[in-house]
Amino acid sequence: MTVTSTSAPNSVPGESTVARLAGGQHGSYTGAGARADADTPDPSGKASAGALAGGAAGDAAASAASRSASTPPDRKAEFEINKLSKRLHRQVGQAITDYKMIDAGDKVMVCLSGGKDSFAMLDILLGLKLRAPVPFDIVAVNLDQKQPGFPAEVLPDYLRSRGVPFHIETRDTYSTVKRLIPEGKTMCSLCSRLRRGILYRVAGELGATKIALGHHRDDFLGTIFLNMFFGGKLKGMPPKLVSDDGRHTVIRPLAYVAETDLERWAEHRQFPIIPCSLCGSQENLQRVQIKQMLREWDHKFPGRIDNMHRAFANVVPSHLLDRQLFAFETLLPTGQPDDNGDRAFDEDESTCAPPAGSDAAIAISPVQLAWLGKDAASALG
């Protein structure tokens, strides 16, 4: 198993000044990489010659850029990106802490599909790695499924530019899925099973102790509704689980993150996103319909999605129907007060409170503070 490792600067070509400012303050590799590039002399001398030749034009452009940067719209955009960066890093750091996703010495295999979610997960984990209270390593893994038109060079080029060790696993699962699944039918079940088996094997070969997937808050809620509507189960996507063979730990660091925030971050960071021509191309999937429903709710009823997400982290088995979670058949009055007993009025002091990982003030433990870094106090303001 070959892992490609580079020591290239952690900068992204074409990134804006706002990106460098936001990234440099909150642990993104881009800020440090950009400064390192600026301080490194060009051994060929070509860059210096070009700078001298275009000195006047460069000064004029710099002056214009300076004036533009001082305008209120640009300051507002910078403020919003700064706020988004803090929120994303805080939410991921908090999820890692809450569910003990990463331990000292872990080798985290980040599954990179080429979509916005996995790009953002890798980007944020790289930032958190710089200030994490425990040392851990990251290796990015992409499964090249031989989709027609898949640009095989995009991900390796990006990962080299970020200095991230990576491995590209090539398996023609595309042909298998297209051959076995009739046209118009859902490909997700077979496609995900094939991917999962291959990635588990690769994780073992690479010596990875954790497998990081890019599912976010909205994926969790979408899965909940899918299982309720069509499966008769209250089951979502857990933030942490063990594989069915008992050999691998799977984590979802984006468990608290909203998809709309990931979309904004991907646009800001200009990730080289690669469209999926398998499951991601099926617009009539039930999951797509549920996603549209959740988006409509979020637009019409702000806070509803946050409260639903919070509800699944505050489950009261005695007030549900699952006999395996609560022994209803042995329930008898004892004459003593019971916290799980029925009340005339439920406490509603936190009914409208935002979920863990939202922008509201949150009680932070010392371990969480270590993950979030010295900027945590201002991020929680």
DOFIRO-786852 format. One line per 8 residues: number of its first residue (from 1); for each residue x, z, y of N, C-alpha, C. Coordinates in pm, whole numbers. Layout:
% DOFIRO-786852
NUM) X,Z,Y,X,Z,Y,X,Z,Y; ...
% end
This chain:
% DOFIRO-786852
1) 85,0,-119,0,0,0,89,0,124; 76,-102,203,159,-117,322,82,-76,446; 144,11,524,86,50,652,178,0,761; 123,-77,852,201,-129,963,206,-26,1073; 326,10,1114,342,108,1220,425,49,1332; 381,70,1455,454,18,1569,477,127,1670; 567,104,1759,593,200,1866,564,137,2001; 472,41,2002,437,-27,2126,371,71,2221
9) 381,47,2352,316,136,2448,167,136,2429; 107,253,2456,-35,269,2432,-117,223,2551; -98,102,2592,-175,47,2703,-255,-72,2656; -364,-94,2722,-452,-205,2687,-439,-312,2794; -400,-434,2758,-383,-539,2857,-510,-562,2935; -494,-580,3066,-608,-614,3150,-692,-496,3192; -645,-373,3165,-726,-257,3199,-723,-231,3348; -834,-186,3402,-847,-164,3545,-777,-37,3589
17) -759,-24,3721,-700,97,3777,-787,218,3746; -918,199,3753,-1008,310,3722,-987,358,3580; -967,265,3487,-945,303,3348,-820,387,3335; -713,347,3405,-588,422,3393,-603,562,3453; -677,571,3561,-696,702,3623,-776,793,3531; -886,739,3478,-970,821,3390,-896,854,3262; -830,755,3203,-762,778,3077,-646,874,3092; -568,860,3199,-452,945,3214,-489,1090,3230
25) -603,1120,3290,-641,1258,3313,-700,1323,3189; -760,1242,3105,-835,1301,2995,-782,1264,2858; -655,1238,2848,-596,1225,2717,-595,1086,2661; -646,986,2731,-637,850,2681,-493,804,2684; -454,725,2586,-316,679,2582,-286,579,2692; -389,520,2748,-367,409,2841,-290,452,2964; -325,569,3020,-260,611,3142,-110,628,3124; -70,701,3019,71,724,2995,144,594,2966
33) 78,507,2887,142,381,2854,164,295,2976; 65,291,3064,77,209,3184,188,259,3273; 201,392,3287,309,446,3369,445,417,3308; 452,427,3174,578,400,3107,621,255,3128; 522,164,3119,554,23,3140,605,-2,3282; 544,67,3379,583,45,3517,724,95,3546; 765,201,3472,896,259,3497,1006,195,3415; 971,104,3324,1070,44,3235,1121,-87,3295
41) 1253,-98,3317,1305,-222,3375,1292,-338,3279; 1275,-459,3334,1264,-580,3254,1405,-630,3223; 1450,-626,3095,1587,-665,3063,1617,-810,3097; 1517,-897,3099,1542,-1038,3128,1557,-1065,3276; 1508,-975,3359,1515,-994,3504,1408,-1086,3557; 1327,-1146,3470,1226,-1243,3514,1118,-1175,3597; 1078,-1055,3552,973,-987,3624,1017,-954,3766; 1145,-911,3781,1195,-878,3914,1199,-1001,4003
49) 1244,-1113,3946,1250,-1236,4025,1111,-1278,4070; 1016,-1268,3979,879,-1304,4014,825,-1214,4124; 860,-1084,4116,811,-991,4216,870,-1022,4352; 1001,-1059,4355,1064,-1093,4483,1004,-1220,4541; 982,-1320,4454,931,-1448,4502,793,-1434,4562; 712,-1346,4503,575,-1331,4553,556,-1203,4630; 662,-1155,4698,656,-1026,4764,548,-1018,4870; 545,-1118,4958,447,-1113,5066,304,-1117,5012
57) 283,-1208,4917,148,-1218,4859,111,-1089,4786; 211,-1031,4718,185,-906,4646,149,-793,4739; 222,-785,4854,192,-679,4952,51,-696,5007; 14,-821,5037,-119,-846,5091,-226,-808,4989; -202,-845,4863,-300,-814,4758,-310,-663,4740; -195,-595,4744,-196,-450,4727,-271,-383,4840; -250,-436,4962,-320,-379,5077,-471,-398,5064; -511,-519,5020,-653,-546,5002,-712,-458,4893
65) -635,-442,4785,-683,-357,4675,-697,-213,4721; -602,-168,4805,-609,-32,4856,-733,-11,4942; -762,-108,5027,-881,-97,5111,-1007,-97,5027; -1005,-183,4922,-1123,-191,4835,-1144,-61,4759; -1031,1,4715,-1042,123,4636,-1096,239,4717; -1081,231,4849,-1125,341,4933,-1272,332,4970; -1338,224,4931,-1479,208,4966,-1565,299,4878; -1677,345,4929,-1764,436,4854,-1806,384,4717
73) -1846,255,4703,-1886,209,4569,-1777,227,4464; -1651,198,4502,-1543,212,4407,-1518,359,4373; -1527,445,4473,-1509,587,4447,-1619,639,4355; -1742,590,4376,-1852,632,4290,-1831,583,4148; -1786,457,4133,-1761,403,3998,-1651,484,3929; -1546,517,4002,-1437,596,3944,-1487,734,3903; -1571,794,3987,-1626,925,3956,-1711,919,3828; -1794,815,3816,-1880,803,3699,-1801,781,3571
81) -1696,699,3579,-1612,677,3461,-1538,805,3424; -1491,877,3525,-1423,1004,3502,-1516,1102,3432; -1640,1107,3478,-1741,1195,3419,-1772,1154,3275; -1785,1023,3253,-1812,973,3118,-1697,1007,3023; -1574,990,3069,-1458,1021,2987,-1457,1168,2946; -1483,1255,3043,-1487,1398,3012,-1595,1429,2910; -1713,1371,2930,-1824,1398,2839,-1792,1352,2697; -1739,1232,2682,-1709,1180,2549,-1603,1264,2479
89) -1495,1296,2549,-1390,1376,2487,-1439,1516,2453; -1523,1572,2540,-1577,1705,2513,-1669,1704,2392; -1758,1605,2384,-1853,1600,2274,-1783,1580,2140; -1685,1492,2136,-1612,1469,2011,-1531,1593,1974; -1464,1653,2073,-1389,1775,2046,-1477,1887,1997; -1597,1898,2053,-1688,2003,2010,-1740,1978,1869; -1773,1853,1836,-1818,1822,1700,-1709,1853,1598; -1586,1816,1630,-1474,1845,1539,-1462,1995,1516
97) -1479,2073,1623,-1468,2218,1612,-1587,2278,1538; -1708,2236,1575,-1828,2294,1515,-1831,2277,1364; -1787,2163,1315,-1795,2134,1172,-1658,2133,1104; -1557,2181,1175,-1420,2191,1119,-1381,2060,1050; -1387,1953,1127,-1363,1821,1071,-1216,1793,1043; -1128,1845,1129,-986,1813,1117,-905,1941,1111; -817,1951,1011,-729,2066,992,-584,2027,1019; -500,2128,1028,-357,2104,1052,-298,2022,938
105) -223,1919,975,-156,1836,875,-242,1726,816; -366,1713,861,-454,1608,808,-402,1470,845; -427,1376,755,-406,1235,783,-544,1171,788; -588,1137,909,-724,1088,929,-725,935,923; -799,882,828,-814,738,816,-935,695,899; -909,630,1011,-1015,586,1100,-1060,447,1057; -1184,436,1013,-1237,308,967,-1277,224,1087; -1206,116,1108,-1223,31,1227,-1287,-100,1185
113) -1414,-118,1222,-1486,-239,1184,-1469,-352,1286; -1437,-315,1410,-1432,-412,1517,-1552,-402,1609; -1642,-305,1582,-1756,-280,1668,-1725,-176,1774; -1816,-159,1869,-1793,-68,1981,-1776,76,1936; -1852,117,1832,-1850,257,1790,-1715,296,1731; -1664,214,1641,-1536,248,1578,-1420,236,1677; -1427,138,1768,-1324,128,1872,-1322,254,1958; -1441,298,2000,-1449,417,2085,-1401,541,2009
121) -1437,553,1881,-1393,668,1803,-1241,673,1796; -1178,561,1766,-1033,557,1760,-972,593,1895; -1026,536,2001,-975,559,2135,-981,708,2173; -1093,772,2144,-1111,913,2180,-1025,1003,2091; -1016,973,1963,-932,1054,1874,-784,1044,1914; -742,928,1958,-604,915,2006,-580,1004,2127; -680,1011,2215,-667,1098,2331,-665,1244,2292; -755,1285,2202,-761,1424,2161,-637,1465,2083
129) -576,1371,2013,-457,1402,1934,-344,1455,2022; -340,1412,2147,-233,1455,2237,-243,1603,2272; -365,1660,2269,-380,1799,2311,-448,1885,2206; -462,1835,2085,-529,1911,1979,-450,2037,1946; -519,2145,1909,-449,2269,1873,-378,2261,1739; -408,2159,1660,-342,2141,1531,-285,1999,1523; -170,1982,1458,-114,1847,1445,-185,1769,1335; -212,1643,1362,-270,1557,1260,-228,1413,1289
137) -234,1330,1187,-195,1190,1199,-317,1101,1189; -304,981,1245,-411,882,1242,-358,751,1184; -433,693,1094,-406,558,1047,-537,480,1054; -533,365,1116,-653,281,1128,-660,185,1011; -779,170,956,-799,81,841,-916,-12,869; -893,-140,850,-1000,-239,863,-1018,-311,730; -1145,-330,694,-1177,-407,574,-1216,-548,617; -1129,-643,590,-1157,-783,620,-1242,-838,505
145) -1372,-858,533,-1466,-900,430,-1477,-1052,418; -1385,-1123,483,-1380,-1270,477,-1509,-1333,532; -1559,-1275,641,-1675,-1336,706,-1632,-1465,774; -1715,-1567,769,-1680,-1693,836,-1658,-1671,985; -1549,-1723,1035,-1519,-1711,1177,-1461,-1578,1219; -1431,-1490,1123,-1374,-1359,1158,-1233,-1378,1212; -1205,-1333,1335,-1071,-1350,1394,-974,-1247,1339; -901,-1285,1238,-817,-1189,1165,-706,-1129,1249
153) -667,-1195,1357,-553,-1146,1436,-593,-1046,1544; -723,-1034,1575,-766,-952,1690,-732,-805,1669; -773,-747,1557,-750,-605,1535,-602,-571,1521; -524,-646,1442,-380,-615,1438,-313,-620,1575; -349,-720,1655,-290,-729,1789,-327,-608,1874; -453,-568,1868,-497,-453,1947,-426,-326,1902; -419,-304,1770,-359,-182,1718,-210,-175,1748; -144,-290,1743,-2,-291,1782,14,-256,1929
161) -77,-306,2013,-67,-276,2156,-89,-128,2183; -161,-59,2095,-184,84,2112,-82,169,2037; 4,105,1959,104,180,1883,44,260,1768; -64,209,1707,-134,282,1602,-96,226,1465; -50,310,1371,-28,263,1234,-159,212,1175; -154,102,1102,-279,47,1050,-257,-24,917; -368,-46,849,-368,-121,723,-491,-211,722; -473,-337,690,-583,-432,677,-605,-459,528
169) -723,-424,479,-759,-447,340,-847,-571,332; -803,-671,257,-877,-797,248,-951,-805,115; -1083,-810,123,-1168,-823,4,-1288,-911,41; -1315,-1010,-41,-1423,-1104,-11,-1558,-1046,-54; -1601,-943,16,-1733,-886,-13,-1845,-970,49; -1810,-1050,149,-1911,-1134,214,-1976,-1228,112; -1894,-1298,35,-1948,-1392,-64,-2032,-1321,-169; -1988,-1202,-209,-2063,-1125,-309,-2201,-1088,-256
177) -2206,-1038,-134,-2334,-998,-75,-2426,-1118,-57; -2374,-1228,-6,-2456,-1347,18,-2506,-1406,-114; -2428,-1391,-220,-2467,-1447,-350,-2575,-1363,-417; -2568,-1231,-403,-2658,-1143,-476,-2785,-1105,-398; -2779,-1110,-265,-2895,-1071,-184,-2967,-1196,-136; -3097,-1211,-169,-3172,-1330,-125,-3178,-1338,27; -3188,-1458,78,-3195,-1481,222,-3315,-1407,281; -3290,-1335,389,-3398,-1262,455,-3412,-1119,409
185) -3350,-1082,297,-3356,-945,246,-3245,-860,309; -3266,-729,307,-3169,-638,367,-3039,-635,289; -2929,-656,359,-2797,-658,294,-2730,-522,293; -2783,-427,372,-2711,-302,398,-2676,-225,271; -2770,-215,177,-2747,-129,61,-2625,-174,-18; -2621,-302,-57,-2508,-352,-134,-2381,-356,-50; -2394,-403,74,-2277,-416,161,-2209,-281,181; -2287,-176,209,-2229,-45,234,-2168,14,107
193) -2230,-11,-8,-2173,41,-133,-2038,-24,-163; -2030,-153,-143,-1903,-221,-167,-1795,-171,-73; -1830,-159,54,-1733,-110,153,-1689,31,120; -1784,115,84,-1753,256,58,-1655,269,-58; -1681,197,-166,-1591,206,-281,-1450,159,-248; -1440,51,-173,-1308,-1,-137,-1235,96,-45; -1306,149,56,-1242,240,151,-1200,370,85; -1277,421,-11,-1236,540,-84,-1105,515,-159
201) -1097,398,-222,-973,366,-295,-855,356,-199; -875,290,-86,-767,274,11,-724,410,66; -820,499,89,-786,632,139,-696,705,42; -725,693,-87,-639,756,-187,-500,696,-189; -491,564,-175,-360,499,-177,-277,533,-53; -344,555,60,-273,587,184,-243,736,196; -301,817,110,-282,961,119,-363,1024,231; -473,960,271,-557,1013,377,-637,1133,326
209) -644,1238,407,-719,1357,369,-859,1359,429; -883,1280,535,-1015,1270,595,-1043,1122,624; -1168,1083,606,-1213,946,637,-1311,955,753; -1276,896,866,-1359,906,987,-1443,780,1003; -1575,799,1012,-1669,690,1034,-1728,699,1175; -1770,586,1228,-1812,579,1367,-1961,593,1392; -2034,660,1304,-2177,680,1327,-2197,784,1438; -2294,759,1525,-2317,843,1641,-2453,912,1634
217) -2489,981,1742,-2613,1057,1747,-2735,973,1715; -2742,853,1772,-2859,768,1753,-2867,714,1611; -2752,693,1546,-2753,654,1405,-2814,765,1320; -2779,890,1353,-2834,1004,1279,-2986,1008,1292; -3036,997,1415,-3180,1003,1436,-3251,882,1373; -3188,765,1382,-3247,647,1320,-3260,663,1170; -3159,723,1107,-3163,745,963,-3270,848,926; -3284,951,1010,-3389,1050,988,-3526,983,982
225) -3553,897,1080,-3684,831,1085,-3701,731,971; -3596,660,937,-3604,568,824,-3644,642,697; -3579,755,672,-3608,831,550,-3746,896,556; -3789,937,674,-3924,994,685,-4031,888,666; -4013,773,731,-4114,669,727,-4123,599,591; -4007,577,529,-4005,492,409,-3953,561,283; -3891,679,300,-3834,747,183,-3897,880,151; -3978,933,242,-4040,1062,217,-3942,1177,212
233) -3830,1165,284,-3729,1271,286,-3687,1301,429; -3653,1426,453,-3596,1465,581,-3444,1467,563; -3384,1351,582,-3242,1333,550,-3180,1239,652; -3066,1279,706,-2998,1196,805,-2857,1162,763; -2768,1156,861,-2625,1131,837,-2549,1258,871; -2501,1332,773,-2433,1458,804,-2302,1435,879; -2263,1528,965,-2137,1513,1038,-2015,1525,948; -2035,1588,832,-1923,1606,738,-1980,1615,598
241) -1920,1546,504,-1966,1551,366,-1850,1518,273; -1871,1544,146,-1774,1511,43,-1829,1393,-37; -1743,1299,-71,-1786,1180,-146,-1842,1219,-281; -1923,1128,-338,-1992,1162,-463,-1897,1187,-579; -1774,1135,-571,-1678,1162,-677,-1599,1290,-652; -1628,1358,-540,-1564,1485,-511,-1420,1477,-465; -1373,1357,-429,-1230,1341,-398,-1201,1324,-250; -1301,1289,-170,-1275,1255,-31,-1370,1328,64
249) -1318,1365,180,-1399,1425,285,-1424,1321,393; -1551,1298,423,-1592,1200,524,-1639,1276,647; -1591,1235,765,-1631,1300,890,-1688,1197,986; -1774,1245,1077,-1834,1160,1180,-1812,1227,1315; -1697,1204,1376,-1664,1272,1503,-1759,1238,1618; -1834,1128,1609,-1925,1089,1717,-2065,1147,1699; -2078,1252,1618,-2210,1305,1583,-2292,1348,1704; -2226,1389,1814,-2297,1435,1933,-2309,1328,2042
257) -2256,1210,2017,-2241,1110,2123,-2358,1012,2123; -2411,985,2242,-2520,888,2257,-2466,745,2254; -2543,655,2197,-2498,516,2186,-2481,452,2323; -2567,487,2418,-2555,428,2552,-2421,463,2616; -2371,584,2590,-2240,622,2643,-2129,539,2578; -2143,512,2449,-2043,431,2379,-2044,288,2433; -2161,237,2466,-2170,102,2522,-2098,96,2657; -2120,196,2740,-2053,199,2870,-1902,213,2854
265) -1859,296,2759,-1715,315,2739,-1650,188,2686; -1718,120,2596,-1663,-5,2541,-1649,-110,2650; -1748,-117,2739,-1741,-213,2848,-1627,-179,2944; -1613,-50,2972,-1507,-6,3062,-1368,-30,3004; -1351,-1,2877,-1220,-14,2813,-1191,-157,2767; -1292,-242,2769,-1277,-383,2734,-1221,-399,2592; -1285,-331,2497,-1245,-345,2358,-1271,-488,2310; -1184,-543,2227,-1207,-678,2172,-1308,-675,2058
273) -1434,-662,2090,-1539,-641,1990,-1562,-767,1907; -1576,-746,1776,-1597,-855,1682,-1739,-844,1625; -1826,-941,1648,-1964,-934,1596,-1966,-937,1444; -2065,-867,1387,-2083,-865,1242,-2182,-974,1201; -2147,-1050,1098,-2237,-1156,1051,-2308,-1116,922; -2300,-988,886,-2374,-939,770,-2492,-855,820; -2486,-723,796,-2599,-637,836,-2627,-645,985; -2521,-650,1065,-2539,-649,1209,-2608,-771,1264
281) -2622,-876,1184,-2685,-999,1231,-2833,-1006,1195; -2885,-907,1123,-3024,-909,1078,-3112,-834,1179; -3178,-910,1264,-3254,-851,1374,-3387,-791,1330; -3436,-826,1212,-3567,-778,1169,-3560,-655,1080; -3444,-594,1069,-3431,-474,988,-3516,-362,1045; -3566,-274,957,-3642,-158,1002,-3557,-69,1092; -3426,-62,1062,-3338,20,1146,-3333,-33,1289; -3338,-164,1304,-3337,-222,1438,-3466,-187,1511
289) -3578,-191,1439,-3706,-156,1501,-3708,-10,1545; -3653,76,1461,-3649,219,1496,-3555,242,1614; -3447,170,1620,-3356,181,1734,-3428,144,1863; -3507,39,1859,-3584,0,1977,-3685,108,2015; -3745,171,1915,-3840,279,1942,-3771,396,2012; -3653,434,1963,-3579,544,2023,-3536,511,2165; -3494,387,2188,-3456,345,2323,-3576,354,2418; -3692,314,2369,-3812,318,2453,-3848,462,2487
297) -3839,551,2388,-3867,693,2413,-3769,749,2515; -3642,716,2500,-3541,769,2590,-3565,722,2733; -3618,600,2746,-3646,546,2879,-3771,609,2940; -3875,624,2859,-4002,676,2910,-4004,828,2920; -3935,893,2829,-3938,1040,2822,-3795,1094,2818; -3726,1099,2928,-3586,1149,2930,-3578,1290,2872; -3481,1309,2784,-3463,1440,2720,-3524,1450,2582; -3616,1358,2548,-3682,1367,2417,-3581,1348,2304
305) -3494,1247,2315,-3396,1221,2210,-3301,1339,2195; -3258,1396,2309,-3170,1513,2304,-3235,1629,2231; -3363,1655,2260,-3431,1766,2195,-3453,1742,2046; -3481,1617,2008,-3495,1587,1866,-3363,1609,1793; -3255,1563,1855,-3123,1582,1794,-3091,1730,1780; -3124,1806,1883,-3100,1950,1880,-3184,2018,1772; -3305,1969,1749,-3394,2031,1651,-3334,2031,1511; -3261,1927,1476,-3207,1918,1341,-3083,2005,1322
313) -3036,2066,1430,-2930,2166,1419,-2987,2307,1430; -3121,2319,1441,-3189,2448,1450,-3310,2447,1358; -3284,2435,1229,-3389,2424,1128,-3437,2563,1087; -3569,2580,1075,-3628,2706,1031,-3700,2680,898; -3633,2702,784,-3692,2668,654,-3826,2737,628; -3844,2859,679,-3969,2930,653,-4089,2866,722; -4063,2775,815,-4172,2708,886,-4180,2560,851; -4126,2526,736,-4138,2390,683,-4212,2396,549
321) -4193,2297,463,-4269,2291,338,-4181,2286,213; -4049,2291,229,-3960,2273,115,-3946,2404,36; -4001,2406,-85,-3997,2525,-168,-3858,2555,-222; -3768,2456,-217,-3631,2481,-262,-3548,2550,-153; -3590,2534,-28,-3518,2599,81,-3573,2736,114; -3698,2760,82,-3759,2891,111,-3853,2929,-2; -3844,3055,-47,-3922,3101,-163,-4063,3142,-120; -4147,3043,-94,-4284,3072,-52,-4362,3145,-161
329) -4336,3111,-288,-4415,3166,-397,-4393,3316,-416; -4281,3368,-369,-4254,3512,-383,-4277,3588,-253; -4333,3521,-153,-4350,3582,-21,-4467,3681,-23; -4439,3807,12,-4541,3913,14,-4522,3998,139; -4629,4055,191,-4615,4146,306,-4541,4273,266; -4452,4317,352,-4371,4437,324,-4405,4553,415; -4483,4525,520,-4513,4630,616,-4402,4651,717; -4296,4572,706,-4183,4583,798,-4173,4456,882
337) -4125,4469,1008,-4107,4349,1093,-4012,4249,1027; -4047,4122,1040,-3968,4015,978,-3943,3907,1083; -3816,3875,1107,-3783,3773,1206,-3839,3636,1169; -3860,3614,1039,-3914,3486,994,-4066,3486,986; -4127,3599,1021,-4272,3608,1012,-4343,3527,1120; -4473,3507,1100,-4552,3430,1196,-4573,3513,1322; -4567,3445,1437,-4586,3512,1565,-4704,3450,1638; -4765,3533,1722,-4876,3481,1801,-4827,3371,1895
345) -4707,3391,1949,-4649,3292,2039,-4501,3274,2003; -4460,3149,1991,-4319,3121,1966,-4241,3139,2095; -4116,3183,2079,-4027,3190,2194,-3997,3049,2242; -4007,3026,2370,-3986,2892,2422,-3876,2888,2527; -3790,2990,2528,-3688,2995,2632,-3587,2881,2621; -3572,2824,2504,-3475,2715,2489,-3541,2586,2445; -3675,2577,2461,-3746,2460,2412,-3694,2331,2472; -3665,2334,2602,-3624,2212,2670,-3474,2208,2695
353) -3400,2296,2629,-3255,2295,2649,-3194,2172,2584; -3088,2119,2640,-3023,2001,2582,-2949,2036,2454; -2918,1938,2372,-2852,1963,2245,-2706,1997,2263; -2648,2047,2156,-2503,2070,2158,-2433,1939,2187; -2337,1945,2277,-2265,1825,2313,-2320,1756,2435; -2426,1809,2496,-2480,1745,2616,-2406,1794,2739; -2456,1756,2859,-2386,1789,2982,-2415,1929,3034; -2504,2002,2969,-2538,2135,3020,-2424,2232,2993
361) -2429,2347,3061,-2328,2450,3040,-2335,2500,2897; -2220,2512,2830,-2215,2546,2689,-2115,2659,2671; -2149,2755,2585,-2055,2862,2552,-1944,2804,2467; -1821,2819,2511,-1707,2759,2444,-1618,2867,2384; -1587,2851,2256,-1498,2944,2189,-1353,2908,2221; -1259,3002,2197,-1117,2969,2220,-1070,2848,2141; -1121,2831,2018,-1080,2715,1937,-1129,2586,2001; -1255,2586,2048,-1308,2469,2116,-1229,2438,2242
369) -1194,2543,2316,-1120,2525,2439,-985,2460,2411; -922,2498,2298,-794,2438,2262,-808,2289,2234; -919,2250,2168,-941,2109,2141,-969,2032,2269; -1044,2094,2359,-1086,2023,2479,-976,2014,2583; -878,2102,2578,-765,2094,2672,-792,2165,2803; -694,2159,2893,-700,2236,3016,-807,2185,3112; -856,2063,3089,-960,2009,3177,-1100,2049,3132; -1109,2132,3027,-1241,2163,2972,-1330,2234,3072
377) -1272,2326,3149,-1355,2402,3243,-1424,2310,3343; -1348,2216,3399,-1409,2123,3494,-1504,2028,3425; -1476,1993,3299,-1565,1902,3226,-1700,1965,3199; -1702,2097,3186,-1827,2164,3155,-1907,2199,3279; -1853,2168,3397,-1921,2201,3522,-2038,2109,3549
% end
